[in-house]
Amino acid sequence: IPVKMVTSSRGKALRAEPVVSLYEKGLIRHVGVFPELEVEMTRWVPGKGESPNRVDALVFALTELFLEPKNERGGRARI
């Protein structure tokens, strides 16, 4: 499986806002059961407690798949 290493340049809550919008519009659905992810998604309060690694990975993945524009060669462009 190809792995893309990323570095955060914005806060987690700010980075997650566009992804939250996709969930609110019903455009994202999970297939399967992901209890650790669900715990992080429902209990994380920005600025309090531990940083949720699974949520962060999910936000990066969904941003790559759905939110970053494609470049002229069909790949994803950096925004």
Phi and psi restraints in degrees (range 20) as a CNS / XPLOR table:
assign (resid 1 and name C) (resid 2 and name N)
       (resid 2 and name CA) (resid 2 and name C) 1.0 -65.7 20.0 2
assign (resid 2 and name N) (resid 2 and name CA)
       (resid 2 and name C) (resid 3 and name N) 1.0 140.4 20.0 2
assign (resid 2 and name C) (resid 3 and name N)
       (resid 3 and name CA) (resid 3 and name C) 1.0 -119.1 20.0 2
assign (resid 3 and name N) (resid 3 and name CA)
       (resid 3 and name C) (resid 4 and name N) 1.0 133.7 20.0 2
assign (resid 3 and name C) (resid 4 and name N)
       (resid 4 and name CA) (resid 4 and name C) 1.0 -113.1 20.0 2
assign (resid 4 and name N) (resid 4 and name CA)
       (resid 4 and name C) (resid 5 and name N) 1.0 117.9 20.0 2
assign (resid 4 and name C) (resid 5 and name N)
       (resid 5 and name CA) (resid 5 and name C) 1.0 -79.3 20.0 2
assign (resid 5 and name N) (resid 5 and name CA)
       (resid 5 and name C) (resid 6 and name N) 1.0 135.6 20.0 2
assign (resid 5 and name C) (resid 6 and name N)
       (resid 6 and name CA) (resid 6 and name C) 1.0 -130.1 20.0 2
assign (resid 6 and name N) (resid 6 and name CA)
       (resid 6 and name C) (resid 7 and name N) 1.0 156.0 20.0 2
assign (resid 6 and name C) (resid 7 and name N)
       (resid 7 and name CA) (resid 7 and name C) 1.0 -127.2 20.0 2
assign (resid 7 and name N) (resid 7 and name CA)
       (resid 7 and name C) (resid 8 and name N) 1.0 132.7 20.0 2
assign (resid 7 and name C) (resid 8 and name N)
       (resid 8 and name CA) (resid 8 and name C) 1.0 -74.7 20.0 2
assign (resid 8 and name N) (resid 8 and name CA)
       (resid 8 and name C) (resid 9 and name N) 1.0 133.6 20.0 2
assign (resid 8 and name C) (resid 9 and name N)
       (resid 9 and name CA) (resid 9 and name C) 1.0 -116.3 20.0 2
assign (resid 9 and name N) (resid 9 and name CA)
       (resid 9 and name C) (resid 10 and name N) 1.0 -8.9 20.0 2
assign (resid 9 and name C) (resid 10 and name N)
       (resid 10 and name CA) (resid 10 and name C) 1.0 -129.9 20.0 2
assign (resid 10 and name N) (resid 10 and name CA)
       (resid 10 and name C) (resid 11 and name N) 1.0 164.2 20.0 2
assign (resid 10 and name C) (resid 11 and name N)
       (resid 11 and name CA) (resid 11 and name C) 1.0 -65.1 20.0 2
assign (resid 11 and name N) (resid 11 and name CA)
       (resid 11 and name C) (resid 12 and name N) 1.0 153.2 20.0 2
assign (resid 11 and name C) (resid 12 and name N)
       (resid 12 and name CA) (resid 12 and name C) 1.0 -59.4 20.0 2
assign (resid 12 and name N) (resid 12 and name CA)
       (resid 12 and name C) (resid 13 and name N) 1.0 -44.8 20.0 2
assign (resid 12 and name C) (resid 13 and name N)
       (resid 13 and name CA) (resid 13 and name C) 1.0 -63.7 20.0 2
assign (resid 13 and name N) (resid 13 and name CA)
       (resid 13 and name C) (resid 14 and name N) 1.0 -43.2 20.0 2
assign (resid 13 and name C) (resid 14 and name N)
       (resid 14 and name CA) (resid 14 and name C) 1.0 -64.8 20.0 2
assign (resid 14 and name N) (resid 14 and name CA)
       (resid 14 and name C) (resid 15 and name N) 1.0 -41.7 20.0 2
assign (resid 14 and name C) (resid 15 and name N)
       (resid 15 and name CA) (resid 15 and name C) 1.0 -64.5 20.0 2
assign (resid 15 and name N) (resid 15 and name CA)
       (resid 15 and name C) (resid 16 and name N) 1.0 -31.2 20.0 2
assign (resid 15 and name C) (resid 16 and name N)
       (resid 16 and name CA) (resid 16 and name C) 1.0 -81.2 20.0 2
assign (resid 16 and name N) (resid 16 and name CA)
       (resid 16 and name C) (resid 17 and name N) 1.0 -18.1 20.0 2
assign (resid 16 and name C) (resid 17 and name N)
       (resid 17 and name CA) (resid 17 and name C) 1.0 -53.8 20.0 2
assign (resid 17 and name N) (resid 17 and name CA)
       (resid 17 and name C) (resid 18 and name N) 1.0 -47.3 20.0 2
assign (resid 17 and name C) (resid 18 and name N)
       (resid 18 and name CA) (resid 18 and name C) 1.0 -64.4 20.0 2
assign (resid 18 and name N) (resid 18 and name CA)
       (resid 18 and name C) (resid 19 and name N) 1.0 -32.5 20.0 2
assign (resid 18 and name C) (resid 19 and name N)
       (resid 19 and name CA) (resid 19 and name C) 1.0 -71.1 20.0 2
assign (resid 19 and name N) (resid 19 and name CA)
       (resid 19 and name C) (resid 20 and name N) 1.0 -39.5 20.0 2
assign (resid 19 and name C) (resid 20 and name N)
       (resid 20 and name CA) (resid 20 and name C) 1.0 -57.8 20.0 2
assign (resid 20 and name N) (resid 20 and name CA)
       (resid 20 and name C) (resid 21 and name N) 1.0 -39.7 20.0 2
assign (resid 20 and name C) (resid 21 and name N)
       (resid 21 and name CA) (resid 21 and name C) 1.0 -60.4 20.0 2
assign (resid 21 and name N) (resid 21 and name CA)
       (resid 21 and name C) (resid 22 and name N) 1.0 -38.6 20.0 2
assign (resid 21 and name C) (resid 22 and name N)
       (resid 22 and name CA) (resid 22 and name C) 1.0 -63.6 20.0 2
assign (resid 22 and name N) (resid 22 and name CA)
       (resid 22 and name C) (resid 23 and name N) 1.0 -41.8 20.0 2
assign (resid 22 and name C) (resid 23 and name N)
       (resid 23 and name CA) (resid 23 and name C) 1.0 -63.2 20.0 2
assign (resid 23 and name N) (resid 23 and name CA)
       (resid 23 and name C) (resid 24 and name N) 1.0 -44.2 20.0 2
assign (resid 23 and name C) (resid 24 and name N)
       (resid 24 and name CA) (resid 24 and name C) 1.0 -63.0 20.0 2
assign (resid 24 and name N) (resid 24 and name CA)
       (resid 24 and name C) (resid 25 and name N) 1.0 -31.0 20.0 2
assign (resid 24 and name C) (resid 25 and name N)
       (resid 25 and name CA) (resid 25 and name C) 1.0 -83.4 20.0 2
assign (resid 25 and name N) (resid 25 and name CA)
       (resid 25 and name C) (resid 26 and name N) 1.0 -2.1 20.0 2
assign (resid 25 and name C) (resid 26 and name N)
       (resid 26 and name CA) (resid 26 and name C) 1.0 76.2 20.0 2
assign (resid 26 and name N) (resid 26 and name CA)
       (resid 26 and name C) (resid 27 and name N) 1.0 21.0 20.0 2
assign (resid 26 and name C) (resid 27 and name N)
       (resid 27 and name CA) (resid 27 and name C) 1.0 -88.9 20.0 2
assign (resid 27 and name N) (resid 27 and name CA)
       (resid 27 and name C) (resid 28 and name N) 1.0 -12.2 20.0 2
assign (resid 27 and name C) (resid 28 and name N)
       (resid 28 and name CA) (resid 28 and name C) 1.0 -118.5 20.0 2
assign (resid 28 and name N) (resid 28 and name CA)
       (resid 28 and name C) (resid 29 and name N) 1.0 130.7 20.0 2
assign (resid 28 and name C) (resid 29 and name N)
       (resid 29 and name CA) (resid 29 and name C) 1.0 -136.5 20.0 2
assign (resid 29 and name N) (resid 29 and name CA)
       (resid 29 and name C) (resid 30 and name N) 1.0 146.1 20.0 2
assign (resid 29 and name C) (resid 30 and name N)
       (resid 30 and name CA) (resid 30 and name C) 1.0 -101.2 20.0 2
assign (resid 30 and name N) (resid 30 and name CA)
       (resid 30 and name C) (resid 31 and name N) 1.0 138.3 20.0 2
assign (resid 30 and name C) (resid 31 and name N)
       (resid 31 and name CA) (resid 31 and name C) 1.0 -110.6 20.0 2
assign (resid 31 and name N) (resid 31 and name CA)
       (resid 31 and name C) (resid 32 and name N) 1.0 117.9 20.0 2
assign (resid 31 and name C) (resid 32 and name N)
       (resid 32 and name CA) (resid 32 and name C) 1.0 111.6 20.0 2
assign (resid 32 and name N) (resid 32 and name CA)
       (resid 32 and name C) (resid 33 and name N) 1.0 -175.3 20.0 2
assign (resid 32 and name C) (resid 33 and name N)
       (resid 33 and name CA) (resid 33 and name C) 1.0 -118.2 20.0 2
assign (resid 33 and name N) (resid 33 and name CA)
       (resid 33 and name C) (resid 34 and name N) 1.0 128.1 20.0 2
assign (resid 33 and name C) (resid 34 and name N)
       (resid 34 and name CA) (resid 34 and name C) 1.0 -132.5 20.0 2
assign (resid 34 and name N) (resid 34 and name CA)
       (resid 34 and name C) (resid 35 and name N) 1.0 73.5 20.0 2
assign (resid 34 and name C) (resid 35 and name N)
       (resid 35 and name CA) (resid 35 and name C) 1.0 -59.7 20.0 2
assign (resid 35 and name N) (resid 35 and name CA)
       (resid 35 and name C) (resid 36 and name N) 1.0 -40.6 20.0 2
assign (resid 35 and name C) (resid 36 and name N)
       (resid 36 and name CA) (resid 36 and name C) 1.0 -65.8 20.0 2
assign (resid 36 and name N) (resid 36 and name CA)
       (resid 36 and name C) (resid 37 and name N) 1.0 -40.8 20.0 2
assign (resid 36 and name C) (resid 37 and name N)
       (resid 37 and name CA) (resid 37 and name C) 1.0 -64.7 20.0 2
assign (resid 37 and name N) (resid 37 and name CA)
       (resid 37 and name C) (resid 38 and name N) 1.0 -44.2 20.0 2
assign (resid 37 and name C) (resid 38 and name N)
       (resid 38 and name CA) (resid 38 and name C) 1.0 -61.3 20.0 2
assign (resid 38 and name N) (resid 38 and name CA)
       (resid 38 and name C) (resid 39 and name N) 1.0 -38.2 20.0 2
assign (resid 38 and name C) (resid 39 and name N)
       (resid 39 and name CA) (resid 39 and name C) 1.0 -62.6 20.0 2
assign (resid 39 and name N) (resid 39 and name CA)
       (resid 39 and name C) (resid 40 and name N) 1.0 -46.9 20.0 2
assign (resid 39 and name C) (resid 40 and name N)
       (resid 40 and name CA) (resid 40 and name C) 1.0 -62.4 20.0 2
assign (resid 40 and name N) (resid 40 and name CA)
       (resid 40 and name C) (resid 41 and name N) 1.0 -41.4 20.0 2
assign (resid 40 and name C) (resid 41 and name N)
       (resid 41 and name CA) (resid 41 and name C) 1.0 -66.8 20.0 2
assign (resid 41 and name N) (resid 41 and name CA)
       (resid 41 and name C) (resid 42 and name N) 1.0 -33.7 20.0 2
assign (resid 41 and name C) (resid 42 and name N)
       (resid 42 and name CA) (resid 42 and name C) 1.0 -94.6 20.0 2
assign (resid 42 and name N) (resid 42 and name CA)
       (resid 42 and name C) (resid 43 and name N) 1.0 -15.6 20.0 2
assign (resid 42 and name C) (resid 43 and name N)
       (resid 43 and name CA) (resid 43 and name C) 1.0 -112.0 20.0 2
assign (resid 43 and name N) (resid 43 and name CA)
       (resid 43 and name C) (resid 44 and name N) 1.0 -11.8 20.0 2
assign (resid 43 and name C) (resid 44 and name N)
       (resid 44 and name CA) (resid 44 and name C) 1.0 -72.4 20.0 2
assign (resid 44 and name N) (resid 44 and name CA)
       (resid 44 and name C) (resid 45 and name N) 1.0 129.6 20.0 2
assign (resid 44 and name C) (resid 45 and name N)
       (resid 45 and name CA) (resid 45 and name C) 1.0 -117.8 20.0 2
assign (resid 45 and name N) (resid 45 and name CA)
       (resid 45 and name C) (resid 46 and name N) 1.0 116.0 20.0 2
assign (resid 45 and name C) (resid 46 and name N)
       (resid 46 and name CA) (resid 46 and name C) 1.0 -52.5 20.0 2
assign (resid 46 and name N) (resid 46 and name CA)
       (resid 46 and name C) (resid 47 and name N) 1.0 132.7 20.0 2
assign (resid 46 and name C) (resid 47 and name N)
       (resid 47 and name CA) (resid 47 and name C) 1.0 86.1 20.0 2
assign (resid 47 and name N) (resid 47 and name CA)
       (resid 47 and name C) (resid 48 and name N) 1.0 -3.1 20.0 2
assign (resid 47 and name C) (resid 48 and name N)
       (resid 48 and name CA) (resid 48 and name C) 1.0 -128.5 20.0 2
assign (resid 48 and name N) (resid 48 and name CA)
       (resid 48 and name C) (resid 49 and name N) 1.0 139.7 20.0 2
assign (resid 48 and name C) (resid 49 and name N)
       (resid 49 and name CA) (resid 49 and name C) 1.0 72.0 20.0 2
assign (resid 49 and name N) (resid 49 and name CA)
       (resid 49 and name C) (resid 50 and name N) 1.0 -165.9 20.0 2
assign (resid 49 and name C) (resid 50 and name N)
       (resid 50 and name CA) (resid 50 and name C) 1.0 -73.0 20.0 2
assign (resid 50 and name N) (resid 50 and name CA)
       (resid 50 and name C) (resid 51 and name N) 1.0 152.0 20.0 2
assign (resid 50 and name C) (resid 51 and name N)
       (resid 51 and name CA) (resid 51 and name C) 1.0 -76.4 20.0 2
assign (resid 51 and name N) (resid 51 and name CA)
       (resid 51 and name C) (resid 52 and name N) 1.0 129.4 20.0 2
assign (resid 51 and name C) (resid 52 and name N)
       (resid 52 and name CA) (resid 52 and name C) 1.0 -80.3 20.0 2
assign (resid 52 and name N) (resid 52 and name CA)
       (resid 52 and name C) (resid 53 and name N) 1.0 103.4 20.0 2
assign (resid 52 and name C) (resid 53 and name N)
       (resid 53 and name CA) (resid 53 and name C) 1.0 -65.2 20.0 2
assign (resid 53 and name N) (resid 53 and name CA)
       (resid 53 and name C) (resid 54 and name N) 1.0 -39.7 20.0 2
assign (resid 53 and name C) (resid 54 and name N)
       (resid 54 and name CA) (resid 54 and name C) 1.0 -67.0 20.0 2
assign (resid 54 and name N) (resid 54 and name CA)
       (resid 54 and name C) (resid 55 and name N) 1.0 -40.9 20.0 2
assign (resid 54 and name C) (resid 55 and name N)
       (resid 55 and name CA) (resid 55 and name C) 1.0 -63.7 20.0 2
assign (resid 55 and name N) (resid 55 and name CA)
       (resid 55 and name C) (resid 56 and name N) 1.0 -41.9 20.0 2
assign (resid 55 and name C) (resid 56 and name N)
       (resid 56 and name CA) (resid 56 and name C) 1.0 -62.0 20.0 2
assign (resid 56 and name N) (resid 56 and name CA)
       (resid 56 and name C) (resid 57 and name N) 1.0 -45.3 20.0 2
assign (resid 56 and name C) (resid 57 and name N)
       (resid 57 and name CA) (resid 57 and name C) 1.0 -61.9 20.0 2
assign (resid 57 and name N) (resid 57 and name CA)
       (resid 57 and name C) (resid 58 and name N) 1.0 -41.3 20.0 2
assign (resid 57 and name C) (resid 58 and name N)
       (resid 58 and name CA) (resid 58 and name C) 1.0 -61.7 20.0 2
assign (resid 58 and name N) (resid 58 and name CA)
       (resid 58 and name C) (resid 59 and name N) 1.0 -44.6 20.0 2
assign (resid 58 and name C) (resid 59 and name N)
       (resid 59 and name CA) (resid 59 and name C) 1.0 -61.7 20.0 2
assign (resid 59 and name N) (resid 59 and name CA)
       (resid 59 and name C) (resid 60 and name N) 1.0 -45.3 20.0 2
assign (resid 59 and name C) (resid 60 and name N)
       (resid 60 and name CA) (resid 60 and name C) 1.0 -61.7 20.0 2
assign (resid 60 and name N) (resid 60 and name CA)
       (resid 60 and name C) (resid 61 and name N) 1.0 -43.7 20.0 2
assign (resid 60 and name C) (resid 61 and name N)
       (resid 61 and name CA) (resid 61 and name C) 1.0 -64.9 20.0 2
assign (resid 61 and name N) (resid 61 and name CA)
       (resid 61 and name C) (resid 62 and name N) 1.0 -46.9 20.0 2
assign (resid 61 and name C) (resid 62 and name N)
       (resid 62 and name CA) (resid 62 and name C) 1.0 -67.7 20.0 2
assign (resid 62 and name N) (resid 62 and name CA)
       (resid 62 and name C) (resid 63 and name N) 1.0 -33.7 20.0 2
assign (resid 62 and name C) (resid 63 and name N)
       (resid 63 and name CA) (resid 63 and name C) 1.0 -63.1 20.0 2
assign (resid 63 and name N) (resid 63 and name CA)
       (resid 63 and name C) (resid 64 and name N) 1.0 -45.1 20.0 2
assign (resid 63 and name C) (resid 64 and name N)
       (resid 64 and name CA) (resid 64 and name C) 1.0 -62.6 20.0 2
assign (resid 64 and name N) (resid 64 and name CA)
       (resid 64 and name C) (resid 65 and name N) 1.0 -42.7 20.0 2
assign (resid 64 and name C) (resid 65 and name N)
       (resid 65 and name CA) (resid 65 and name C) 1.0 -76.2 20.0 2
assign (resid 65 and name N) (resid 65 and name CA)
       (resid 65 and name C) (resid 66 and name N) 1.0 -37.8 20.0 2
assign (resid 65 and name C) (resid 66 and name N)
       (resid 66 and name CA) (resid 66 and name C) 1.0 -117.9 20.0 2
assign (resid 66 and name N) (resid 66 and name CA)
       (resid 66 and name C) (resid 67 and name N) 1.0 -21.3 20.0 2
assign (resid 66 and name C) (resid 67 and name N)
       (resid 67 and name CA) (resid 67 and name C) 1.0 -113.4 20.0 2
assign (resid 67 and name N) (resid 67 and name CA)
       (resid 67 and name C) (resid 68 and name N) 1.0 -25.0 20.0 2
assign (resid 67 and name C) (resid 68 and name N)
       (resid 68 and name CA) (resid 68 and name C) 1.0 -81.4 20.0 2
assign (resid 68 and name N) (resid 68 and name CA)
       (resid 68 and name C) (resid 69 and name N) 1.0 131.3 20.0 2
assign (resid 68 and name C) (resid 69 and name N)
       (resid 69 and name CA) (resid 69 and name C) 1.0 -67.8 20.0 2
assign (resid 69 and name N) (resid 69 and name CA)
       (resid 69 and name C) (resid 70 and name N) 1.0 150.9 20.0 2
assign (resid 69 and name C) (resid 70 and name N)
       (resid 70 and name CA) (resid 70 and name C) 1.0 -80.6 20.0 2
assign (resid 70 and name N) (resid 70 and name CA)
       (resid 70 and name C) (resid 71 and name N) 1.0 145.3 20.0 2
assign (resid 70 and name C) (resid 71 and name N)
       (resid 71 and name CA) (resid 71 and name C) 1.0 -86.0 20.0 2
assign (resid 71 and name N) (resid 71 and name CA)
       (resid 71 and name C) (resid 72 and name N) 1.0 -179.1 20.0 2
assign (resid 71 and name C) (resid 72 and name N)
       (resid 72 and name CA) (resid 72 and name C) 1.0 -65.3 20.0 2
assign (resid 72 and name N) (resid 72 and name CA)
       (resid 72 and name C) (resid 73 and name N) 1.0 -19.6 20.0 2
assign (resid 72 and name C) (resid 73 and name N)
       (resid 73 and name CA) (resid 73 and name C) 1.0 -93.8 20.0 2
assign (resid 73 and name N) (resid 73 and name CA)
       (resid 73 and name C) (resid 74 and name N) 1.0 5.6 20.0 2
assign (resid 73 and name C) (resid 74 and name N)
       (resid 74 and name CA) (resid 74 and name C) 1.0 95.6 20.0 2
assign (resid 74 and name N) (resid 74 and name CA)
       (resid 74 and name C) (resid 75 and name N) 1.0 -9.9 20.0 2
assign (resid 74 and name C) (resid 75 and name N)
       (resid 75 and name CA) (resid 75 and name C) 1.0 -85.2 20.0 2
assign (resid 75 and name N) (resid 75 and name CA)
       (resid 75 and name C) (resid 76 and name N) 1.0 178.3 20.0 2
assign (resid 75 and name C) (resid 76 and name N)
       (resid 76 and name CA) (resid 76 and name C) 1.0 -85.9 20.0 2
assign (resid 76 and name N) (resid 76 and name CA)
       (resid 76 and name C) (resid 77 and name N) 1.0 136.1 20.0 2
assign (resid 76 and name C) (resid 77 and name N)
       (resid 77 and name CA) (resid 77 and name C) 1.0 -92.1 20.0 2
assign (resid 77 and name N) (resid 77 and name CA)
       (resid 77 and name C) (resid 78 and name N) 1.0 147.8 20.0 2
assign (resid 77 and name C) (resid 78 and name N)
       (resid 78 and name CA) (resid 78 and name C) 1.0 -76.9 20.0 2
assign (resid 78 and name N) (resid 78 and name CA)
       (resid 78 and name C) (resid 79 and name N) 1.0 137.3 20.0 2
